[in-house]
């Protein structure tokens, strides 16, 4: 660790400890320090926006105060140092520099599947067509993480299969790479007291529990009793001050439920600091277009999540509908990529095509994948960032990229033809396109009117 890194880390830790001693009154100092540590102009703007939001007694201030009070100091400090100081303030400029050297995008995060094994058999699982015996050896993951660090990547997301099938290996990796932040998407059924203790000790590892709504909806897609096991797992983490969140897939059958105030309030009451939302995508086991949320339901989620952001003390991310914030699709190596348990390097967890395998090449080499090159030269896939995805929003582009790059399907059981998939999704994409354009135009008109009134 360099002297600069050490000073930066100690400054964050001491400031967090000071803020946590009386968060209602000490937040200003915390934000002033963050503003000084942010070297990138974009990061400075983000900190300034947070500072403005927390200047008032609102839901965001309540969220921050609760997090500072309830989080285990080791977890709070380690995640803050690794995510803010390393992944963001240090990592992003390093990624930009490496991008210039390599001539291709360097992502902010890696999504890695340690295993394709799972103890459940959920309906419509996006990973259901991978071979269940696949595993990435611990030594291989160590090599990937070392190479990631050299590129400025300090945020590692884990999925599967069920990643906690290998929970001891994952704790080992979190401890060894203690300058990185780890997040695992999990069905929650394998969390026990020993693992919860390990998370509290490591400090740099957070879990996102997969839910489909309340008990009936979650158990219907997974298996009876899963919802209750998730609630128990959340309690174990709450007792130890481990920061965690939720991951919710909205479908044609549960959108109104998971988009309800009651559902979000339940997540907050259980102690979730954040919540990811994903729309169901017809890939993987028993892929079913009829299970997709309708375009009207997707618009409903867009409105609801934006409403909750103005009123609920929880950080909410919508993987598809936040395209306006991310300026389009973040996959294909632009800000993240997916390494499945067979080692195939895919643009996204939902786009099961690849040219390269991490077993035979370095991380630097796979970033120059022909499929990633085809991906990046087309970004953004649509001028309307509410239509960011090359799979469900602009499906013809996925077929083009696969053909141009010579990529192959990575699904071992049922291989999906990209042109056939594009035809199947064309009606959905067309209807969502119409609605998304209406939302964009209405938002532009509202902004123009606000500017006019301000000028007058």
C-alpha positions, -999 to +999 in steps of 0.1 A: +000+000+000+013+034-009+017+062+016-011+081-003-034+051-001-027+047+037-034+083+044-066+082+023-079+051+041-071+063+076-088+096+068-120+078+057-119+055+088-114+083+113-140+104+097-165+076+096-159+068+133-164+105+141-196+107+121-210+075+136-205+089+172-232+115+165-244+111+129-272+136+131-247+164+137-214+151+122-224+142+086-211+175+073-175+167+082-178+132+065-190+148+033-164+176+034-136+149+036-152+129+007-153+160-014-115+165-009-107+129-016-126+128-049-101+137-075-122+130-106-145+160-115-175+136-119-169+122-085-167+157-070-201+165-086-216+133-072-203+141-037-217+176-040-251+162-050-251+139-020-240+167+003-270+188-010-294+159-005-282+153+031-284+190+041-321+186+048-339+163+073-352+139+047-353+102+039-317+102+026-304+117+058-325+091+077-309+064+055-274+076+062-279+080+099-294+045+103-265+030+083-239+047+105-256+037+137-264+001+129-235-011+108-207-030+125-177-006+125-155-031+108-181-036+080-189+001+077-152+011+075-140-017+053-168-014+027-164+024+026-126+023+021-128-005-005-158+009-025-151+046-022-114+050-018-103+020-039-130+011-064-141+047-071-116+074-062-085+053-070-099+027-094-118+047-119-089+070-129-067+039-131-093+023-154-094+053-176-056+052-179-055+015-187-083+020-213-060+044-231-031+020-230-051-011-240-074+005-266-105-010-252-129-004-223-118-014-188-148-022-165-156-009-131-168-043-118-164-080-126-194-104-123-180-138-116-197-172-111-176-193-088-199-222-095-229-232-116-241-256-089-273-246-069-293-261-041-326-249-057-343-253-091-361-220-096-385-215-125-370-194-153-335-192-138-313-172-161-284-196-154-304-227-157-289-238-190-253-238-179-237-272-170-243-277-132-209-292-126-189-262-136-166-245-111-138-219-113-109-231-092-100-209-063-065-204-077-080-192-110-102-167-092-072-155-073-054-150-107-084-131-121-086-108-090-048-100-091-052-091-128-083-070-120-064-050-094-037-042-119-064-027-141-079-007-113-109-030-107-118-033-070-155-043-071-163-080-075-198-092-078-206-130-074-234-150-088-240-186-100-256-210-096-257-203-059-223-187-050-227-196-013-223-233-023-187-223-020-190-199+009-158-209+027-138-203-005-155-169-009-147-158+026-111-169+020-110-147-011-126-117+007-100-119+034-071-123+010-082-095-013-092-073+016-087-041-005-117-051-027-154-049-022-174-081-027-212-085-033-229-119-038-264-124-052-278-153-031-310-173-025-301-169+012-308-205+022-271-214+031-265-185+054-258-197+089-243-182+121-208-192+112-210-176+078-226-145+093-197-143+117-173-146+088-189-117+070-187-095+100-150-104+105-141-099+068-160-066+066-158-062+028-185-087+018-222-078+013-251-101+003-281-093-019-309-117-011-331-128-041-368-123-035-398-124-058-421-105-034-436-117-002-437-153+010-462-167-014-446-152-045-410-160-035-418-196-025-439-201-057-408-195-079-383-211-056-396-237-031-418-235+000-399-222+030-373-201+011-388-168+021-387-177+058-351-188+055-342-154+038-359-136+067-339-156+092-307-149+073-314-112+073-319-114+111-285-131+115-268-103+095-287-076+114-275-090+147-239-087+136-243-053+119-235-067+084-247-045+056-270-064+031-297-058+005-322-075-017-324-085-054-359-087-069-369-099-103-402-085-116-423-106-139-458-105-154-470-121-122-455-101-094-447-066-107-475-048-088-465-066-057-427-059-057-435-023-070-457-017-040-450+006-010-457-024+013-429-045-003-403-017-001-413-009+035-408-046+043-373-045+029-365-014+050-380-029+081-358-060+077-327-038+075-320-038+037-296-010+028-301-014-009-324-032-034-316-042-070-345-047-094-342-068-125-369-074-151-373-111-161-354-119-193-363-151-213-330-168-212-319-199-192-341-226-178-376-229-194-373-195-210-408-180-213-417-148-231-451-149-213-432-145-180-418-112-190-433-081-174-453-062-200-440-029-213-468-012-193-456-030-162-420-019-169-432+017-171-451+012-138-418+001-122-400+031-136-425+054-120-426+036-087-389+034-082-384+071-090-412+078-065-395+057-038-362+074-044-379+106-033-394+091-001-379+058+011-346+054+031-332+027+009-308+028-021-327+013-051-311+003-084-331-007-115-307-026-138-327-018-170-347+014-162-317+033-149-302+036-184-306+074-182-283+075-152-257+051-167-260+067-202-271+034-218-260-002-214-230-008-190-222-044-202-198-057-228-168-045-207-179-009-207-185-009-170-189-046-163-186-081-178-196-116-168-173-146-163-194-178-160-184-209-141-170-225-172-147-195-177-165-181-207-163-143-208-197-129-217-209-093-221-236-097-195-252-122-172-282-123-196-263-125-229-250-160-232-224-157-260-186-155-259-154-156-280-130-159-251-124-181-221-105-168-190-088-202-185-066-197-215-061-159-215-054-130-192-081-105-182-063-079-203-066-102-233-102-111-230-112-074-227-102-072-264-127-099-273-142-095-308-177-096-292-168-068-268-153-048-296-186-052-316-205-043-285-185-011-277-185+003-312-224+003-311-228+019-277-252+034-269-276+010-286-303+036-286-304+074-283-332+070-258-314+056-227-346+041-214-340+016-242-305+006-233-304-032-238-292-050-270-312-081-259-347-070-249-348-034-262-328-035-295-327-073-301-316-070-337-282-056-326-274-087-306-278-109-337-256-085-356-228-086-329-228-123-326-226-128-364-199-101-368-177-115-339-182-152-346-193-156-309-207-189-298-236-198-274-223-206-239-255-225-229-246-262-227-281-276-229-303-254-250-284-231-273-304-200-284-301-188-319-296-150-316-317-142-348-345-164-335-343-147-301-344-113-318-376-122-337-392-135-306-385-102-287-393-078-315-429-072-305-419-065-269-391-042-280-414-022-303-440-017-277-416-008-250-399+016-275-431+034-280-437+038-242-401+047-235-401+074-261-433+088-246-417+089-212-386+106-226-406+132-245-428+140-215-398+144-193-381+167-218-413+189-220-415+191-183-378+201-180-383+228-207-413+241-188-394+243-155-366+262-172-391+286-188-408+293-154-374+298-137-363+323-164-395+342-158 
